Amino acid sequence: MTDLRSLALTTLFPGFVGTTVPPSWVGRLAADGLGGVVLYGRNIDPDLGDDGVAELTSSLRAAGLLVAIDEEGGDVTRLDAAVGSSLPGNAALGALDDPALTEEVAAELGGRLRRCGIDLNFAPVADVDTNAENPVIGARSFGADPELVSRHVAAFVTGQQRHGVAATAKHFPGHGGTSEDSHLTVPVLDEPLDVIRRVELPPFRAGIKTDTKVVMTAHVRVPALDSDELGTLSRPVVTGLLRDTLGFDGVVMTDGLDMRAISGTVGHAEAAVLAVRAGVDALCVGGDTTGPELVETMADALVDAVRSGRLSETRLAAAARRVRALRAWSRGQFPVSDGAVAEATARATHRAVRAIGDVRLTGPPLVLELQDPPSIAAGEVPWGIGMPLAARLPGTTVIRLDEDGPPVTEVLATHSGRRVVVSMRGIHRYPWQGDVVTRARRERPDLIVVEHDVGSPREVLGPHHVLAFGASRATAEAAAEELWPR
């Protein structure tokens, strides 16, 4: 008799708490068939670095688990969550539009991930950044042109998988055209089907053509395809469009089921049943509250659905079979990276960052960092020009301002005689930032803006600015070099 519980567990990818030894329940469920685990920033000890990650993952892989992580680079990093990403990020790579270089950057990332014992990375983002009001994609996308995004998705998939780290094209069928964040609510991709085919789908086609091993679904409503269910839970989206129309036969994985679009509507257990029934193979459930009870509840829901006839055993078995096939692929023979200096990454970073106007400093400046709450996707990761500039130029003063902070005119009055640098991101979400820049520029016309985002209005950027195309540590350091070359 088929072990339904084992099949159900194989579809599950929970997170856990711990940086050196996984909790005992992970090993126990691995013995029963658990498919994999997802690492988050909470699993990375910055004092131990990549060696610590490798030690942690060795026991997980020995237990037969796939080890996944969300290491996009740019704004979203787990390995470098304590200091900021060492990668330039997708917006920067898209701005360069050098697919060969993107492939090499992804290969360097893949090599690092493999040395860390990672099997599966939730990258690249294949969303097209068509909505300036989108609160969660933005600089995580390669750009607003479907053809450009397609080129770089294909390059990224090819480069990363060179070292046996499965790539994940996300968030299908597209999250870039929405105006809300599925971590918080239920976004709607309210586009006609012909627009979805022309704008949203080409990057996924490109990823599939280059053999991406995984496609991740979006928790968005797509009325043109399904008026009832979210994309993750929709058979017309997952089976009809992704499987039948686009011909994808790899692993379909959900975005995190802890996100409010799912956990705040149908809930984890019902989402597991609906998603697998729709054609999904792997269920990502890595939030802070994840533990054995939730994993068991979801597995039980899948088993009960088979026994009640809501879910066919054939469909559940097919999902488990794809997860196991991915594990077999990841355990194959691939070129080993020697851990050499990431030359392509450094080259891409410095080529991407762009300085406009007079941005060279003559002495220590006053840096105003305009704070915005991080997206849930990125989490609390250091960013901004202040720290890297202060490291280069002793005497630099860094002041962090938020919406409730003191008037910028008062701050400037107490720091006369210094050139002002404003570090900002998120102006589309937080218009107060534009007001601060406008008032500061009236007082100091030679003000320099460093944008750690994409798409800020020209009148806010002004005549003297640096475009960092994201909030990674790497691009912030490159921006600091533009202001004060060593």
Phi, psi and omega in degrees: 000138179296137177275094183298323180297320178296317178299315181297315181297328181297335180279353190260137179230084180275164167265177178204170179256134178140144182246347183236317181230126178294151179298158186298330183295332179295313178296321180297315181287331175298320179295336180268356176123003181310136186286315183187183177225161178240130177268143177235178179303329181293344180267359185252118175268110184298336179287333180268336177065205183297329178297322177294321177297316180299322179294319179296315185287337182298321179287326179293315180291325178296332178279001178090012183270143166283138180247120182246159178207161178249086184240076181286329193088174182066235184285336186248111179216146173247316180299326183247028185299334183282338187230347185102151189292144175272001179256150182288335180093162188293319181300321179294317179294322177294322178296324176290321182053053174239087186303326179297322178289320176302318179299319181289323176298315179295325178293320177295321175296315179301320177297317178296316180298319179296319177298332178276355180083025179268134179262330191218127179243134180279065178202151014265158169292124180253009179288144177264126187277077185262350183241110183297339181271001181296124185272356190229345181261280173050240184292352176284345179268154174288341178157191185258357181258119182304323180291319178297312180300320180299316180303317186278331172298313180299317181294318182294315179302313182299314183293312183295318184286351176303328182257017175078021175254114184297136177269156180228109175279125185218154008240108189287138004269013177140131180243352186290334183270005181269167180241009179225167185255122181291349172292337188244332185205195180252099178289160178236125171269086190267068180235148175296157184300324181293328177289318177301316180295323185277327187253310189278324190278330184308318179296327177289322174301317181295318178296319179293320180298328179266015169072038172303135185282337185222144167237131180258136182276159176255140175275062180235150175274134182234086186303329181293341181247326183202117183277353186251312190252152170297156182308317180300330186255007189258122175294318176301327180282308188283306182277313183295307185274306186288312182282301190284315184280312183272346174076024181282130181237015177270202182277127170262123182241145176282154162293173185304125180284355175281345181297146189298334178301334178254302186296332180270000180239273184277339181086163187300309187295312180294324178298322178301313181295311183296321182294311180296321178297326180287341180126002178287148180251328187228136185246114180272121182218076191247016184296174184297336183269001182296136176199184184297329181297314181294318179299314179296321179298317180291319178297318179298321180298320178293317179297314180298324180294323176294314183294330180272351180092001178288331182229131181281144176298326179300317180294316179296319179294322178295321178298312180297323181296320179292321177297317180293325177294323177295319178298318179297318178298316184293339179269008180283185181268125180224158177302140181264127176282137183272003178076021180293167179306136182283082186293317181296320179298315179297318180296317180295318182299311184287329177287329186285319184292131187235132178252134180236131179080199182270103181242005180280128180275154175248356179188179182300128182265176165261119179256124175255113178261115182274113188277139172226143178300136182290153172293156178296327180299320182275320183075186182281097179232132180302143178205169176115165184274343188301306185296310179294329179287319178296327178293328180277325191232088180303142184101348175298134177255128181244124177236128179262127182245140170239184186298332183262008182288178179294154177305138184297331179296324178292321179296315181295324183297332181270001179224056181287155176085000179248145172286146186253133175242126178252124180254123186214157168205158175082023184297332178293328179274333187228085184300339179302332180297319178297323178295319179298315181297317181299314180294319180295321182292330176298323180279324184228088184300338180270014180308141178251129175257131171249113182264120178258039183209200175224149169082016177293146181300146181299325182292337176277318179298320178073186185284341183235105182206163177234131178261116181261349176054049179129175188246033179283157174298322183298313182285331175295319178294322177293323176295320178298324178293327176295325182279326183214083180296141178288000000 
